[in-house]
Amino acid sequence: MSESRTLLLIASSANPDLLSTPRALGLRVVLANAVPPADGGLYDVHLPVDEFDEEAVLAAVRGHLAGGGRIDAVATFHEGSLHVAARVAAELGLPGNSQEAVRAMRDKYETGRRLDEAGVPTPATRVVRTRAEALAVAGELSYPLVLKPQASGASQGVTKVADEAELKAAFDNISGIYGRDSFDEDGYSVPNVARVYAYPDAEGVLVQEYVRGDEFALDFVYGGGEYRLLAIHDKPYPFAEPHFIEGAYATPSQLPEVDQKALITTAVDALRALGATVGGAHVELRLTPSGPKIIEVNGRLGGTNAFVQESIRESTGVWGPREYLRAVLGEPVDFTGKENPTPAGFTPVLADRTGELAGFKGVAEAEALPGVVALRWMAAPGDHVVIKYPENPVSCFVLVLARGERREDVLSALESADQLLKPVYVN
């Protein structure tokens, strides 16, 4: 790969491995985002612009090109910038998912509509904007149901409801998400993630059939008509319903091969139905007694700030972000990995109450646990925590990555680290 090729990377990341990947591929990097990473060696040109604003990024890119710069590929690892990357790629005639495909994946109602039309199994889904509409749909679909924002991330607002009273409360919570900049409680404040993850003009509430069955996540890189599986992630612990805050992931999957094939086939059918042609994807499915059903399709690699990709690398030796960049560059991807994948996984560790963080305890003990590979800090002393599920799903202060000879060893390391790592509060 020639060192003269230039990648436009839209949005930065808290993940140092992710940001160093373009350099490892010998690329020049034009970074479009508001605040660049502290390490200036990770990029060549910084375009200081709001990475979630299509028009602002386009103007900055046009200026860069007018000044003699070049761009050979466009990429983003951030959910909130997918529509921006699609718009830029379309204008420059570069590989990438179309704006229509990005909308079909980010707008969960559009996802359901298109999958239903294509005959890909997915929960029955309606979009509503009033309580009365929600109640009418409930009468049509019957309880239990799941309510969720039309477009957001991190399981924000997603709630299982069993009756009319719970439906009304969930509808009000979700409706109130879109207009808020922050969540506040007892003098503490945290940003509202919907300000980043919400999709333009998609601010309804979804009322969805509740699907029974274990849930799995599949990561793909695709291009040139091929959809290449990176991994199937098992979710070894059930959700703490009625909320759906993500917990531990474990790789490789322990499902029987026939079930794994069914998950892969359904996920690829979904990507094709949604028009996904070049990029990465993180697909969530439930395995029901009648077969897999798509829960959602994310048009980017899973958990690039979390340890999803690192868990895959520990297991298989394949680094998904590298292969995603190869795909958008039009290069052949290389999925050569371990013949026998190593068990690996990660877990988020959640704060237990609202307050201001003074520090953390149990760090040295957790790092010394057999099997623990790394910790990634998602919060720092001085940060606020506001426990307000499900409107605000963000209370993870650290992520733990582990590997072992057996699945049981990985889960034991994660569980032990979760018990040791605790936040210390100012008051």
Secondary structure as the mmCIF struct_conf table of DSSP 4:
data_model
#
loop_
_struct_conf.conf_type_id
_struct_conf.id
_struct_conf.beg_label_comp_id
_struct_conf.beg_label_asym_id
_struct_conf.beg_label_seq_id
_struct_conf.end_label_comp_id
_struct_conf.end_label_asym_id
_struct_conf.end_label_seq_id
TURN_TY1_P TURN_TY1_P1 GLU A 3 SER A 4
STRN STRN1 THR A 6 ILE A 10
BEND BEND1 ALA A 11 ALA A 11
BEND BEND2 ALA A 14 ALA A 14
HELX_RH_AL_P HELX_RH_AL_P1 PRO A 16 ALA A 24
TURN_TY1_P TURN_TY1_P2 LEU A 25 GLY A 26
STRN STRN2 ARG A 28 ASN A 33
BEND BEND3 ALA A 34 VAL A 35
BEND BEND4 ALA A 38 ALA A 38
HELX_RH_3T_P HELX_RH_3T_P1 GLY A 40 LEU A 42
BEND BEND5 ASP A 44 ASP A 44
STRN STRN3 VAL A 45 PRO A 48
BEND BEND6 VAL A 49 VAL A 49
TURN_TY1_P TURN_TY1_P3 GLU A 51 PHE A 52
HELX_RH_AL_P HELX_RH_AL_P2 GLU A 54 ALA A 66
TURN_TY1_P TURN_TY1_P4 GLY A 67 GLY A 68
BEND BEND7 ASP A 72 ASP A 72
STRN STRN4 ALA A 73 ALA A 75
HELX_RH_3T_P HELX_RH_3T_P2 GLU A 79 SER A 81
HELX_RH_AL_P HELX_RH_AL_P3 LEU A 82 LEU A 92
TURN_TY1_P TURN_TY1_P5 GLY A 93 GLY A 93
BEND BEND8 PRO A 95 GLY A 96
HELX_RH_AL_P HELX_RH_AL_P4 GLN A 99 ARG A 106
BEND BEND9 ASP A 107 ASP A 107
HELX_RH_AL_P HELX_RH_AL_P5 LYS A 108 ALA A 118
TURN_TY1_P TURN_TY1_P6 GLY A 119 GLY A 119
STRN STRN5 THR A 125 VAL A 128
BEND BEND10 ARG A 129 THR A 130
HELX_RH_AL_P HELX_RH_AL_P6 ARG A 131 LEU A 141
BEND BEND11 TYR A 143 PRO A 144
STRN STRN6 LEU A 145 PRO A 149
BEND BEND12 GLN A 150 ALA A 151
BEND BEND13 GLY A 153 GLY A 153
TURN_TY1_P TURN_TY1_P7 ALA A 154 GLY A 157
STRN STRN7 THR A 159 VAL A 161
BEND BEND14 ASP A 163 ASP A 163
HELX_RH_AL_P HELX_RH_AL_P7 GLU A 164 SER A 175
TURN_TY1_P TURN_TY1_P8 GLY A 176 GLY A 179
BEND BEND15 ASP A 181 ASP A 181
STRN STRN8 SER A 182 GLU A 185
TURN_TY1_P TURN_TY1_P9 ASP A 186 GLY A 187
STRN STRN9 TYR A 188 PRO A 191
TURN_TY1_P TURN_TY1_P10 VAL A 193 VAL A 193
HELX_RH_AL_P HELX_RH_AL_P8 ALA A 194 TYR A 197
HELX_LH_PP_P HELX_LH_PP_P1 ALA A 198 TYR A 199
TURN_TY1_P TURN_TY1_P11 PRO A 200 ASP A 201
STRN STRN10 VAL A 205 GLU A 209
BEND BEND16 GLY A 213 GLY A 213
STRN STRN11 ASP A 214 GLY A 223
TURN_TY1_P TURN_TY1_P12 GLY A 224 GLY A 225
STRN STRN12 GLU A 226 ASP A 234
BEND BEND17 TYR A 237 TYR A 237
TURN_TY1_P TURN_TY1_P13 GLU A 241 PRO A 242
STRN STRN13 HIS A 243 HIS A 243
STRN STRN14 TYR A 249 THR A 251
BEND BEND18 PRO A 252 PRO A 252
BEND BEND19 LEU A 255 LEU A 255
HELX_RH_AL_P HELX_RH_AL_P9 GLU A 257 ALA A 273
TURN_TY1_P TURN_TY1_P14 LEU A 274 GLY A 275
BEND BEND20 VAL A 278 VAL A 278
STRN STRN15 GLY A 279 THR A 288
TURN_TY1_P TURN_TY1_P15 PRO A 289 SER A 290
STRN STRN16 GLY A 291 ASN A 298
BEND BEND21 GLY A 299 ARG A 300
TURN_TY1_P TURN_TY1_P16 GLY A 302 PHE A 307
HELX_RH_AL_P HELX_RH_AL_P10 VAL A 308 THR A 316
BEND BEND22 GLY A 317 GLY A 317
HELX_RH_AL_P HELX_RH_AL_P11 GLY A 320 VAL A 328
TURN_TY1_P TURN_TY1_P17 LEU A 329 GLY A 330
HELX_LH_PP_P HELX_LH_PP_P2 GLU A 331 VAL A 333
BEND BEND23 GLU A 339 ASN A 340
HELX_LH_PP_P HELX_LH_PP_P3 PRO A 341 PRO A 343
STRN STRN17 ALA A 344 LEU A 350
BEND BEND24 ARG A 353 THR A 354
STRN STRN18 GLY A 355 LYS A 361
BEND BEND25 GLY A 362 GLY A 362
HELX_RH_AL_P HELX_RH_AL_P12 VAL A 363 GLU A 367
TURN_TY1_P TURN_TY1_P18 ALA A 368 ALA A 368
BEND BEND26 LEU A 369 LEU A 369
TURN_TY1_P TURN_TY1_P19 PRO A 370 GLY A 371
STRN STRN19 VAL A 372 TRP A 377
BEND BEND27 MET A 378 MET A 378
TURN_TY1_P TURN_TY1_P20 PRO A 381 GLY A 382
STRN STRN20 HIS A 384 VAL A 385
STRN STRN21 LYS A 388 LYS A 388
TURN_TY1_P TURN_TY1_P21 TYR A 389 GLU A 391
STRN STRN22 ASN A 392 ASN A 392
STRN STRN23 CYS A 396 ARG A 403
BEND BEND28 GLU A 405 ARG A 406
HELX_RH_AL_P HELX_RH_AL_P13 ARG A 407 LEU A 420
STRN STRN24 LYS A 422 TYR A 425
#
